[in-house]
């Protein structure tokens, strides 16, 4: 797998503004190896994607969205 190419400054700025508009923030998170099978078991990641950083990022985003944001004010 080839490493992702760095984004041009204009693209970074555009993404930053989009996040700001939505009120979202960007954080970097270390995902431990044991989290990968858990994401697969939850149906958030396919078994053939354990090394795919974009797929892992999307799975973690979905997990946060479904688990934390989806709860509303209940918890």
Secondary structure, 3 states (H helix, E strand, C coil): CCCCCCCCHHHHHHHHHHHHHHCCCCCCCCCCHHHHHHHHHCCCCCHHHCCCHHHHHHHHHHHHHHHCHHHCCCC
